[in-house]
Amino acid sequence: FRSNLPAAKKVVSGDPDTSVIVIVKTNDQRGMEVKIGEDNDGEPLTDRAEILKQVEAAVKAGSKERKNTLLLKAEKEVMMKDISYIAGAASAADGFDLRLAVFEKETK
């Protein structure tokens, strides 16, 4: 299904210096997997309750560092219900904005 929707205009990209970055990917075996931070090389989070807990903690900590944006970078295949579940963590700190970036899954 293709649509003739207009391209987004006047979009401001997320600034890594003022953003808490959360990367969301799909995983065939475990559903979604989440990493917090652009350079997070650790094991991805897969438990939904733990994901929410860790993202909320990152938002609260980011707020203390004068960060004001939750930047979600999600693969195109991630379900919208998973995105909105994680996006709810932006409300963990007052004045946090939410930005969503969608990217194509890399094929091997």
Summary of the structure (lengths in Angstrom):
residues: 108
radius of gyration: 14.2
end to end distance: 25.0
largest distance: 43.5
contacts: 257
relative contact order: 0.21
helix: 31%
strand: 28%
